[in-house]
Amino acid sequence: EQLLSTLNVDIGIASSGIEAMSIIKNTSRYDFLIIDYGMPRMSGPQLIQEIRKFENRKKIPKCVIFGHTAFGEQERRELLQSGADDILDKPTKFNQLDELLKKYSSI
């Protein structure tokens, strides 16, 4: 959250995967999402799969999703296989976040 606030972007925060899905369903559009691997009540990979299903059902453009993890290759692979576009490492460094945002948007 602190890193994003320095980039002059609007931020929405959810405390669980279920809360995040509810927010996503009731919001017009996010430019990108950062989904933590170990979210409570619905894992990061499960949430990403639900978001992708929702986008397909509603026929809306795909949102860029970054998986967020401090774990190893297995978790990174699981996030990407579930539909994440890229991975943010924990702890997240400003340079990595900035590079990913530039890669996927005009921020």
C-alpha positions in Angstrom: 0.0 0.0 0.0 2.8 2.4 0.9 4.6 1.7 -2.4 1.4 2.3 -4.5 0.6 5.5 -2.7 3.9 7.0 -4.0 2.8 6.2 -7.6 -0.3 8.4 -7.5 -2.8 5.6 -8.1 -6.1 4.8 -6.5 -6.0 1.9 -4.1 -8.7 -0.6 -3.0 -7.8 -3.1 -0.3 -9.6 -6.3 0.7 -8.9 -8.4 3.8 -9.9 -11.7 2.2 -10.4 -13.3 -1.2 -14.2 -13.3 -0.7 -14.2 -9.6 0.1 -12.0 -8.9 -2.9 -14.3 -10.8 -5.2 -17.3 -8.9 -3.9 -15.5 -5.5 -4.4 -14.5 -6.5 -8.0 -18.1 -7.5 -8.9 -19.4 -4.1 -7.7 -16.7 -1.9 -9.2 -16.7 -0.7 -12.8 -13.0 -1.6 -13.6 -9.6 -1.8 -12.1 -6.5 -1.3 -14.2 -4.6 -3.9 -12.2 -4.9 -6.1 -9.2 -2.3 -7.4 -6.8 -3.5 -10.7 -5.4 -1.6 -12.3 -2.4 -1.0 -16.0 -2.6 -2.1 -16.7 1.0 -5.3 -14.7 1.3 -7.8 -15.9 4.0 -11.1 -17.6 3.1 -10.1 -18.0 -0.6 -6.5 -18.5 -1.8 -4.9 -16.1 -4.3 -5.0 -18.7 -7.1 -8.7 -19.5 -6.3 -9.5 -15.7 -6.4 -7.6 -15.3 -9.7 -9.6 -18.1 -11.2 -12.9 -16.6 -10.0 -11.9 -13.2 -11.4 -11.1 -14.7 -14.8 -14.4 -16.6 -14.9 -16.3 -13.4 -14.0 -14.5 -11.5 -16.8 -15.5 -14.2 -19.3 -19.1 -14.4 -18.1 -19.5 -10.6 -18.2 -17.5 -10.3 -21.5 -15.4 -7.5 -20.0 -11.7 -6.9 -20.8 -9.2 -8.8 -18.7 -7.7 -6.9 -15.8 -3.9 -7.2 -15.4 -3.3 -9.4 -12.3 0.0 -9.6 -10.4 0.4 -12.6 -8.1 2.1 -11.7 -4.8 4.2 -14.3 -3.0 7.2 -14.8 -0.8 7.1 -18.5 -1.5 9.0 -20.6 -4.1 8.6 -21.7 -7.6 5.6 -24.0 -6.9 3.5 -21.1 -5.6 4.7 -18.8 -8.4 3.7 -21.4 -11.0 0.3 -21.9 -9.3 -0.4 -18.2 -9.5 0.5 -18.0 -13.2 -1.5 -21.1 -14.0 -4.5 -19.7 -12.3 -4.4 -16.7 -14.6 -2.0 -14.1 -13.1 -0.2 -12.1 -15.7 3.0 -11.7 -13.7 4.5 -12.1 -10.2 5.5 -9.6 -7.6 8.0 -10.9 -5.0 7.8 -10.3 -1.3 9.1 -8.2 0.0 8.1 -6.0 -2.9 10.7 -3.5 -4.0 9.7 -0.2 -5.6 11.7 -0.8 -8.7 10.0 -4.2 -9.4 6.6 -2.7 -8.9 7.3 0.3 -11.0 8.7 -1.9 -13.8 5.6 -4.1 -13.8 3.3 -1.2 -13.9 5.1 0.4 -16.8 5.2 -3.0 -18.6 1.4 -3.4 -18.4 0.1 0.2 -18.4 0.7 3.9 -19.0 1.3 4.7 -15.3 
